[in-house]
C-alpha cells in the first residue's frame, strides 16, 4: 500500500537515543515524522542528533522532527535535519549554531554524507510542501519503484488539514542554547545568600538581644532563732510554748547478705575407754586429808575433765579415792581409786584413740589418770562458723539510707506536710542467720532489719511562728521577702517519746516585695529610660541600671525570656 511510505513516531520524554534509533529502524516508512515531547532532553546533544541523522541515512529514510522548541533548532540545523512545528507545517532545515560547541563533536567516522540526504526543502521559486508531500521526494530518491506516494496522514484532524503553502522563514543566526548549569548555580547561590541574610536577621533581632536589669533596694536581713517542739500528740499550734503538731512516718527495710561458710565439724564416732586414778597429797598444805592424823578420802564427780596431750576426755561416773597409806617421812598421803573410771572423748575423731599415761584431772591437783580410749572415727563436714556471720554482717551496707529517707520525704509530702530532715533516724539492726551457727551448710545468709523514721509538720504552722518572730524585730512598713526557712536551718536537740526538740536559726529578708515575672512584663519592649522610671516608682527601690546587648540593641527585648532581673541582696541588718 502507498501508506507504507510514511510513518509517524511519538517519542516519550524518558526515551533514550538508542530507543529512538530502534523505533526508526523498525519503521516501514520512508518518510518518518518524529513527534517530540516538550523538553526532550535526549536530543539536546548534537552527538545524539548526529547519531539519529546517520541512522536515517543508513536506513535510507528521511526524518522530520516535529517540535516547536527553539533550543533544538540549532542542533537540527547542525546535522541538516528537517524540522516542522506541526505535522501539517512545511519542514525546513534550521540555521546551524555559530560556532558549534567543541564539546558536542563526534568521531570522524560518524560524519554524515550530505550527498545521501534527500532534498526535502523547496527549490528556488517552487511552492511550499507539507510533511506529507515529502514522501514523494524521499520515495523517488530511495525507492524509485514507488511512483505515487501519498501525503503523510496521522489522524482525522490531519486529513482535514489543507496543505499550507508558506515561504521558508529567515534563519536565526544568533540563536544560542542557554547554559542551564550556570543558571542553576546562580539560583542556588542566590537562595543560600537570601537564607543566610534571613538567618542573620533572626539572630540579630530575636535571639541575640538581651537585657540585664540590676535593682538595689532598702532591703535588710534579720537573724531569728527559735526552739521548737514537734509533738506528734499535739492538735494545734501553741505560740507561747512553741509547740507544733507533728506527724511521724516510718519504713522498714530488710538487707541480706550471703557468704560461703568456712567452719568445719567432725561428726564421726566419739572415742571411749577407762582410766585408773591415783593421787599423792603432801603437806604442809594438804588438799584432801586436812590434818595428817586424820584419815580422809574424797570423790571425783562424773563429768570431770581428764586431759592428756591436748586431748580432753570426760568422766562418765563418780570415782571414790581411798587413802591407802601415809608416809611420815615424806608426810604424804597416797590415794587410789576404788575402781576404774569410764571416760568419753570430748569431741568425735580418730585422734582421741590414745593410751593415757599421767593424765591430769581438772580441779584435783596431784591426781593422775592412766588408761586408754579407742573407737573414735572422723567425719568432717562444713558448718556455719561465727566468723562467717561476722563476715556477712560487715558486707551489708546499711549506711546508704538515701532511698529510705527519700521514701519518707515522699510520704510526708503526700500528706501535705513539710519534712524535717534532721529528725530522720534509724533503729538498731535486728540480725538473724539462716542456718544457725554450728549447722551443716555450705553458705549462710545474714538478714538485718532496720526501721527508719522521720517527722514532718505543716509548713504554714512553722511559717506563722517564724514570721511572728521576724516581724517583732522590724517595722510594720517592711514586708517579709523571705523568712529563711530551709532544711539547713534546723538542728535537732533531743528526741523523747512523742516529741522532738529542734532549734531553728533563720536569716530572713525584709524589704520591698518585687514580683520578678510581673516586672519583666511591665518593662518588655520599653527603652532603658522608660524602664528605669517605671521601676523607681517603688519607693523602696534605691537604684536601677539597665544593660543591653549586643551594641546595636536600643530597647529592652519584647520577649520576657530575654530579660534578666537581679535584685541585690540586703546589704545591712535590721
QUIGIMO-V604485 format. One record per helix or strand. SS is the DSSP state (H for helix, E for strand). FROM is the first residue (numbers start at 0). TO is the last residue. If there is no record, write none. Layout:
SS,FROM,TO + SS,FROM,TO
This chain:
H,1,4 + E,5,9 + H,16,25 + E,30,34 + H,40,42 + H,45,57 + E,61,65 + H,69,77 + E,81,83 + E,91,92 + H,101,103 + H,107,109 + H,113,115 + H,133,141 + H,155,159 + H,179,206 + E,209,216 + E,219,230 + E,237,237 + E,242,259 + E,262,265 + E,271,281 + E,297,299 + E,304,307 + E,310,314 + E,318,326 + E,331,336 + E,340,344 + H,349,351 + E,353,360 + E,366,373 + E,379,382 + H,385,394 + H,401,413 + E,417,425 + E,429,433 + E,439,439 + E,442,456 + H,458,470 + E,478,481 + H,486,488 + E,489,495 + E,498,510 + H,515,522 + E,526,526 + H,527,534 + E,540,548 + E,554,554 + H,559,561 + E,562,566 + E,571,572
